């Protein structure tokens, strides 16, 4: 190397040192439920370096149900988050809520009733006259009355207790309630809790009774989106990359979760993540693509919500729901 080229290279390196690389963009990401295997994708994105590769510094926050996430995004407590689409539809139908759906995650509804052998609940209609528990801010609460009415059960005939999501499994195991409203993705953890109490787990998926539409979705604060559109594009791409990688390697996804949440049981987390895969990869995603929100399925989702809330279908302009 010539002396001139050597000096030029030295000057270039010195100038680069004087201007350090730009810091990654910070993003607060709120999950809608307690950390568990079904939430592994975002943790895998952090631990695997996928978010970092996209110049993102993601902080994971924990919400207490989908409606809580919508509220936190609307008030700027978090930038993006996950939640049941029905909760966002209900909120936007009630007034101006600066939150939009960014992408679908579950293209099938995950809602279910969890119970146990001997509870007297052999089919969904058997909840009449029973006591059930649900998380206070669960998106499932929006459509629950309509699901009951669709199978000929008066919602008033069911005693519903709204509690913290962490109390659902213990209450069911202790026999304080006959059933709980949960998502199918947490079945492995609830089943393990019931096993310890000597009870045999049973579930009844609402989708088996005609409940259709989008379930878990990715939300974004409208303010954050307007101010950081390019960051949101990178976040969506990174999240979908992390999801695909986690689907390909559930064990790695579960281990990433445990690395950030030590109390997690890896084996249960693997089962939870695996249980969520059919909700994400199915005939709907094969037809529409991962993350897609089609007008037709969005309308189906809203039809359930509007009926459950006694609202006319024109109470919400669906063109305002999805980030374009």
Secondary structure, 3 states (H helix, E strand, C coil): CCHHHHHHHHHHHHHHHHCCCCCCEEEEEEECCCCCHHHHHHHHHHHCCHHHHCCEEEEEEECCCHHHHHHHHHCCCCCEEEEEHHHHHHHHHCCCCCEEEEEECCCCCCEEEEEECCCCCCCHHHHCCCEEEEECCCCHHHHHHHHHHHCCCCHHHCEEEEECHHHHHHHHHCCCCCEEEEEHHHHHHHHHHHHHCCCCEEEEEHHHHCCCCCCEEEEEEHHHHHHCHHHHHHHHHHHHHHHHHHHHCHHHHHHHHHHHCCCCCHHHHHHHHHHHHHHHCCHHHHHHCCCCCCHHHHHHHHHHHHHHCCCCHHHCCHHHCECC
